[in-house]
Amino acid sequence: MVPMGEWAKARLRNLSETDKRRDDSKVKSGFGKNVSNWLNRTMAYPSNVLHVASETSNKNHSAVFPISLPRWFIMLFSKKSDLILDPFLGSGTTALAAKMLKRHYVGIESKTQFVSLARKALSEKP
């Protein structure tokens, strides 16, 4: 159990109609979200299921995921200038999300081609 981040106060204050129902992925992957599931919660539990669309534009790695996934967790569990560790860096999506959210990041990756891929992605984004 972890206290929910400050984002929840503002994000959950004014829910849209889409936030109040399961919003299915555009690619019909079966993933979706219902933001209203977080109303009146003060702690984040494993049973609070997060549904994220499996959409991505990175075709150079076999296990890519949308940047919204690490971004959501980084916003929830950290503050600006915190250090984010990704022990399986891959294409660098988590490091990129950390960078965009003004966090420091460390990535560990054993495959040279993925290190190059992550460095390229990180150099292309401000």
C-alpha positions in Angstrom: 0.0 0.0 0.0 1.3 3.4 -1.0 -0.3 6.8 -0.5 -1.8 8.2 -3.7 0.1 11.1 -5.3 -1.0 14.7 -5.3 -2.2 14.3 -8.9 -5.3 12.5 -7.7 -6.9 15.6 -6.0 -6.9 17.6 -9.2 -7.4 14.7 -11.7 -10.4 13.2 -9.9 -12.2 16.5 -9.1 -13.8 16.9 -12.6 -14.4 13.6 -14.3 -15.6 13.6 -17.9 -18.3 11.2 -19.1 -15.5 9.0 -20.6 -13.8 8.9 -17.1 -16.9 7.4 -15.6 -17.1 4.4 -17.8 -14.7 1.8 -19.2 -13.0 3.6 -22.1 -11.8 0.8 -24.4 -8.5 1.0 -26.4 -8.8 2.4 -29.9 -7.0 -0.7 -31.3 -9.5 -3.1 -29.7 -6.9 -4.8 -27.6 -9.2 -5.5 -24.7 -7.5 -3.0 -22.5 -9.4 0.1 -21.2 -9.7 2.4 -18.3 -12.3 3.7 -15.8 -10.9 6.6 -13.9 -13.8 6.8 -11.6 -12.5 3.5 -9.9 -10.1 5.8 -8.1 -12.7 8.0 -6.4 -12.6 8.1 -2.6 -9.4 6.1 -2.5 -6.5 7.3 -0.3 -4.1 4.4 -1.0 -3.0 2.6 -4.1 -3.5 -1.2 -3.8 -2.7 -4.0 -6.2 -6.4 -4.6 -6.6 -6.9 -1.1 -8.1 -6.6 -2.3 -11.7 -5.1 0.0 -14.3 -6.2 -0.7 -17.9 -3.9 0.8 -20.5 -4.2 0.5 -24.3 -1.3 -1.4 -25.9 -0.8 1.2 -28.6 2.8 2.1 -29.5 4.8 3.4 -32.4 8.1 1.8 -31.4 8.6 -1.3 -33.6 12.3 -1.8 -32.8 11.8 -3.7 -29.6 9.7 -6.9 -29.0 8.2 -5.8 -25.7 7.3 -2.2 -26.0 4.5 -0.5 -24.1 2.8 2.9 -24.3 4.6 5.7 -22.5 1.4 6.3 -20.6 2.0 3.2 -18.5 5.3 4.2 -16.8 4.2 7.9 -16.8 1.2 7.1 -14.8 3.2 5.2 -12.1 6.0 7.7 -12.0 3.4 10.5 -11.4 1.7 8.4 -8.8 4.7 7.3 -6.8 7.4 10.0 -7.2 8.1 13.8 -7.1 10.1 16.0 -9.4 13.8 15.3 -9.1 13.3 11.8 -7.6 15.4 8.9 -9.1 13.5 6.3 -11.2 15.3 3.0 -11.7 14.4 0.7 -14.7 16.3 -2.5 -14.3 15.2 -3.7 -17.8 15.7 -0.6 -19.9 14.7 -2.0 -23.3 13.8 0.7 -25.7 13.9 3.4 -22.9 10.2 4.1 -22.5 10.4 4.4 -18.7 13.5 6.6 -18.8 11.8 8.8 -21.4 8.7 9.2 -19.2 10.9 10.0 -16.2 12.8 12.6 -18.3 9.5 14.2 -19.5 8.3 14.4 -15.8 11.5 16.0 -14.6 12.8 12.9 -12.7 16.3 11.5 -12.8 16.6 8.0 -14.2 18.9 5.1 -14.3 18.4 2.2 -16.8 20.1 -1.2 -16.9 20.2 -3.1 -20.1 22.3 -6.1 -21.2 21.7 -5.8 -24.9 23.8 -3.2 -26.7 21.2 -2.6 -29.5 18.6 -1.7 -26.9 21.0 0.7 -25.1 21.5 2.4 -28.5 17.7 2.5 -29.1 17.1 4.0 -25.7 19.8 6.6 -26.0 18.4 7.6 -29.4 14.9 8.0 -28.0 16.2 10.1 -25.1 18.2 12.4 -27.3 15.3 13.1 -29.6 12.9 14.3 -26.8 13.6 17.5 -24.8 
